[in-house]
Amino acid sequence: MNIGLFTDTYFPQVSGVATSIKTLRDELEAQGHNVYIFTTTDPKVDKDKVEPGIFRFASVPFVSFTDRRIAVRGLFKAYRIAKELDLDVIHNQTEFSLGWMGKVIARALHIPCVHTYHTMYQDYLHYIANGRILKPKNVKQMASLYLLHMTGVIAPSERVLKTLEGYGVKAPIRIIPTGVNVERYQHIDRPDERHELRQQLGYQDDTPVILSLSRLAFEKNIHELIEALPDILERLPQAQMLIVGDGPARETLEHQVAELKLTKHVTFTGEISNDQVYHYYQMADVLTSASDSESQGLTYIEALAANLPIVVMQSPYTDELIDDKAIGQSFQKKADLVEDTIYYLTQPASEEDGNRRAKKLDEISAENFAKRVVRFYRDSQITLAESSHEPVNLFRGPRG
């Protein structure tokens, strides 16, 4: 198939959405499909740089969220490109500029428009005028309008499905959890790789390391992890917390660490490139997160792929993901966060734990993820054909 992925967020921007799109693109291409990215310009990308299969459209920073961008023009150019590429399906990854563009172009080309609903926007309203303008009911109205007449919608989790059903979305919705490239997170370049990274960070090989890996945004509740650290240190004085990522909350978090006199036990790495992140999972002993805004928890499944247990805030999503103590545990109270973290820092993983994690990994592999998405593309072609009463070539396979 010829597939167009329309997104406002793509590399070099760092986000779970960008990662999931790249994972999907790489695996679809590995399975013989042609994939094209329609996205925004980015200050970190030279406007004259040639990026095979990537088309960028003039954009400006998003209001109150300046590391994300919104396209300001390019509809006719995108339509011309999509027509020349003979796209079979458009798969939108945003509800904003490129999403509307993809929706209009799919309608003009008479091809399916599938959408993945990545973000629970009600958890991010504070970014716009501190939440004084937009309310949850406005999110419902805007999402319902955008998803009207969509050929199909992908929900990465049960939580997203229930939210969209609550919005009254009529399009076919299918739960397809985001996949990860398992081999990538299990890959080790050199036997002493873990040792070298720990040395660079000032850790010993046996130092208990707690990893927090995400954008440093206020809704990630990283401050709760820092608040729990003194209780962990009472029982494990040598423990260290490594906070990987960057974002608007960094200065506040650094101030909190200083106030609690934890500077010798907390390290901020800043932003780490996506192709280096897996080293940090492999180096740590447990991943922790107090975020209650996850719709798909990509870092959770990346940790699982790296054979790293997780201790995360309980949510409908984690209730789906964590069905075995070998994978991790979820918490609601600080005391449980402390106990569960100490458990994984002091209990070496067994071979049986690894076997039980491997079973879960098969469900979330990039290969299965892409296959399920393609199946939904095919079903969406059928849905469109039935609604338009026009014949559609449903068996158009990979083309080189």
N, C-alpha and C positions, 0 to 999 in steps of 0.2 A: 504493500500500500504506500501511497504518498501521503504523508501526515504532516500537518502544520500545527505546531505548538505555539499558541499566542500567550505571551506573558509579559507583565510589567517588570518582573523580577528575574534576572538571570545573572550568571557570573560575568564580571567579577564581584557582584553583590553577594554577600554571604548571608544565607538564610536557609531554613529547612525547605522552603518552597523551591528555591534555586537548586538545591541538592536533589530533591525528588524529581525535578524536571530533567536534570542531567542524567540521573539514574535511568529514567524512563527512555530518554533519547538513546543513550548508549546501548541499552538492551534491545530496544526496537531495531536499531541498526544491526546489532549482532544477529538478530533473527531475520535479517534480509529486507527490512523495510527502509524507505527513504524518509528521513525526518528533517524538517526545517523549523528553525526557531525564529519567530517574529517577536521582537522585543524592543526595549527602549535604548536610546543612546546612554552612555555612561562616561563620566569624566575620566575614569581610569582606562578607558579604551580609546586609543587614537582613532579619530574619525576616518583616517585613510587606511586603517588596518583592514586587511582582508580576512574575514572569518568564514570559512567554508560552511554553507548551510545556515548561516545566521544573518538575519536582516534586522537592522536597527533603525528606529524612527525617532525623530527629534522629540526631546522630552525635557521636562523641568522637574525639580524636586517636589515631592508630595508635601502638601501643607502639614506642618507640625511633625513630619516624619521624613526629614530631609535626606536620609540615606536610601529612600525608596523614590521611584520616579514615575511620572505620568507622561505618556506620549501626547503631544499637542497637535500633531498633524501626521499625514501619511496614509489616509484611508485609500485614496485612489492608487497610490503606489503599491500598497499592500495587496489591493485587489488585482492589479496587473500581474504582480509576482505570483500570487496564488493561482491565477488562471494559467500562467505560463508553466507553472510546476505541475499543473493538472492534479491538484490535491483531491484526494478521495474523502478526507475527513479533516475537520478543524477541531482541535482539542484546546479549549481555553483553560488558562490557569489563573485567571484574575477576573474580578468583577468590575474593573475599572477600564482605562482607556483601550488597551489591547484586547480586552475581553469583548467590549462592545464592537470594536473593529472586526474581530473574528466572527462575531455573531452576524453582523451585517454582510460580511463577505460570504459566509457559508450560505446564507439565504439567497444571495445573488447568484451563487454558483450551483445552487440546488444540491448541496452536499450536507451530510450530518454535521451538527455542531454539538460536541460533547463538552461538558464542563466539570472540572474537579473543584469542589468547594473546600479549599484548604484552611481558611481562617475563620475562627469564631469571633466576629467583629465586635460583639457585645463586650468582649474582654479588653478591647483596645480603644474604647470611646474616649478615654482620658487624654489621648493624643491630640484630639481636636477640641480646642478651647477648654481644656480640662473637664471635658464631659458635659459642658453647659449647653451645647447646641444639639448634638445628636443623642438620642435615647435608644434603648433596645427596641422600642416599637418602630423607630425609623429604620433600624437595621433590617427588621422583618419586612418593611415596606419596600426597601431598596433591593433586597435579595429576591423577593417575590417578583418584582418587576423585571429584574435582570434575567431571572431563570424562566420567565414566561416564554413559551414556545421553544425552549431548549430541547434538542432531540434526546439527550440523556444526561444524567448527572452522576458523577462518581463521588461517593462519600468515603473518605479514608477510614472512618470508624463508625460504630453504632451511635456514638454521641452526635456526630454530624448528621446521620440519617434522621434521628429523632428530632433534631433541631429543624431540619428542612421540612419534615412532615408537619411539624408544628407551625411552620410558615405557610403551609398550604400549597407547597410546590406540587404541581401535577405531572411534571416530566418523570419518565422512568428513572428511578434512583437505584444504584447498585453499590454495595459496600465492597471496595477494593482497597485493602490496606497498602500504603506505600511500601515498596520493597527496597532492599539494600543489596549492594554488591557484596555478598558474603565473603568471597575470596579476597576482596580488597582489604577488609577489616581483619582478616585472619593472616594476611600476608606478612612475612617477616623478611626483611632484606638481609640482615646479618644476625647471627646468634646473640651478639652483645648489644643489639640495638636498644633494648629496654634499659640496660645498664648505662649506656652512653647518655640517653635522654635524662635519666634520673641524676646522673652526675652533673649535667648541664644545669639542672634545676636545683642542685644542692642537696639532693636526697641520697640516702644510702639504699642499697638493694633491698634491705628489709624494712625501710621506712613505710609505715601505713599511710597510703595516699588516697585522699577523698577527692574525687573529680567532680567539678561543676563545669558543664560545657554547654554554652548557649549564647545567644545575643544578651548583652547585659542591659536588659530592659526591666522596668519596674514590675511589670506583670509576671516576670519570672520568679519573683519572691526570693531572690538569692540572699537577701538580708536574713531570712529565716534560717538558712543553712549556717550563716555566720553566727547567728544567735545561739545555735545549738553546739557550736564548736567548743566553747569552754567546758560544757558537760562531758563531751567526748574526751577532751584533754585531761580531765580529772582521772580518767581510767586508762587512757592511752596518751601519756605526756609527749610521746615522740610523733604523734600523728600530724599530718600536714594536709592542708586544703589547697588544691590547685584550681584556680578559676580561669578557664579558657574562654576567650571571647572579648568583645568590646561593645560599647553602646552607651546610651544616655545615662544609665544608672551607675556607671563606673566610678565617677568621682564620689558619689554618695556612699557607695560600698567601701571604697578605700578609706573614707572618713570613719565609717563604722568600725572597720578593722583597727584603725588607729585608736579610736575611743575605747575599744575593748582590749587594747594592748595585745593584739594578736598578730602583729606584723611579722613576728618570727615564725608564725605557723600558717600564714596565708600568702600565696603568690598569685599575682595577676600576670598572665602572659600577653594580654592584648589579643588582637585578631590573629588567628592562625589560618593559613590557606587550606582550602578544602582537601587538597591532595596530601596534606601532612597531618590532618586531624586524627587519622587512625592510630598514629604512633602514641598519642596521648591516652586513648582508650586502652591500648595494650600495656602502657606503663603503669596505670592506676590499679587500685584494688577494689574500688566500688565507685559507681556513678550515683550522685545524689541530685535531686531536683525537688523544689517546693512549688513549682509552677502548677497552677490550677487552670491554665488557659490552653492546654494542649488539645488539639483535635486529632493529632496523629503521632505525636511523640517520637519524631524521627531519631533524636539522640538516644532514645531508649532502645530502639531496635538496632541502631548502630553499635551500642554497647553490647547488646546481646550477640551480635555478629562477631564482636571482638572477644567474646567469652568473658565479659565483665558483668557481674551482678549489679542490679540497680535497686536503689531505695528512693521512692518517689511519692509525691503527694497523691492520695487516693482520688480517683475520678472515674467516671464511666469508662473512659478509654483504658485506664490501667486495670480496671476490673476485667476487661476483655483480654488484655495482654498478659497479665501476671497470673498464671494458673498453676505455678509451681515455685517452691522456694528456691529452686536452682536458678530460676530466672531473676527473682528479686522479691521485694516486699513493698507494700504501699503503707503510708501512714496518714494520720489525721492530726495527731498531737506531737509536740516537740519531743516528749519522752519516748515515743515510739520511733521517731527519726533517730534519736540518739542510740537506742537499743539495737535497732536494725542495722545501723551503720557499724556499730562496734562488732556485731555478729559477723558481718562479712569481712571486716578488717582482721578478725582473729581466727576465723575458720577457713583453713585452706580448702580450695575447691577440689572435689573428688572427681574421679573419672566418670562416675555415674552422673554427677552434676553436668558434666560436659555432654554426655549422651542425651540427657533430657533437654538441654538447651538446643542440641542439634535437631531434635524433632521439631521444635518451634521454628527454627531457622528455615526449614524447608517451606513453611507457610509464607514466610516474608522474603524469600529470595527474589532478586531482581528478575530472574528468568520467569518465575511464576507470575510476578507482578505484571510484566509486559504481556504475557500470554492472556491474562485475564482482561487487561485493557483492550487488546486487539479483539478479543471475543465480544467485548461490549461495543467496539466500533462496528463489527459485523452486524450485531443485533440492532444497532442504531441505524444502519443502512436499511435494514428490514423495516424498522419503525417508520423511517422517512418515506420509504417506498409505499407502504400501506396507507400513510396519511395523505400522500400526494397522488396516489394511484398511477405513479410513473414507474416503469421498470428501472431497476438499479442493478449494476453488475456486482453481485454479492460475493463473487469468488475471484475477485481481482487480487492476486497474490503479490508477494514481494517482487519488486522490480529493481534491476540494477541499472 
